Amino acid sequence: MPDEKDWVDWRNQQRRHLINKRQILTPSQRDDVEQKIQSQLLDFLLPLPAGIISFYIPIKGEINCQPLIEALLAKGWQAALPKIIAKDTALEFRLWQPDCVMAPETWRIPVPQNTELAVPNVLLIPLVGFDQYGHRLGNGGGFYDRSLAAIQPKPLAIGVGLESLKLDDIEAQPHDIAMDYVVTEQTIYSSQH
C-alpha cells in the first residue's frame, strides 16, 4: 500500500487526467453520451417510488442531468441541489425547481436561494473516476462521502460519469463510500455483486 503522500499524489494525477478526458468531448459526443445516460437513468428510476432526488450543476465537463430531473419532476418527484456549508462538513440540500432563484456560491456553482431544506432519498453524484467496486474518485473535497455517512436513512447513491473514466482500482480509503450504482453511457454497474 502506498504511503499517504503517494496516494494523494496518485489521486490528484488521476483527477487531472480524467477531467481532461471528460472535457475533450465534442458537443455532438457530449450530447450523445448525455442522452444515453439520461435514458438509462430514467428507465432505472421511474419504477421507484417518487421521492426527492438530488442532482448537481455540472462543472469541468460533468454530465448534465437537468433534462432527466425535469422529466422526473413531471412524474411527481421533487429535486434538490447540494450546497457546501463549510470545509469538512456534509452537504446541505435545497429544493430546486426550474424557476427557482439561483446564485453562485462555492466554486461559483449556482445554488437555490431561499428554498426549503430537503433530505434526498436518491443522490446523483458526478464522477471524476470510478472503479469496479463502485468507489468514486471525486473532486477531492470529500463532501459526498460525508453526506452519505450523515444522511439517515442512507440515500441510494448513483454515480454518473463516462465509461472512459473507469479505473481498475481507486485504492479506496476507509472514508470512501461506494456508490450503490454507477451509470455510464454503456451500462449500469452495481456494487451489490
Secondary structure, DSSP 8 states (H G I E B T S, - for coil): ---HHHHHHHHHHHHHHHHHHHHT--HHHHHHHHHHHHHHHHHHHTTS---EEE-----TT----HHHHHHHHTTT-EEEEEE--STTS--EEEEE-TTS-EEE-GGG-EEESS--B---SEEEEE-SEEETTS-EE-SSS-HHHHHHHHSSS--EEEEE--GGGEES-----TT----SEEE-SS-EEES--
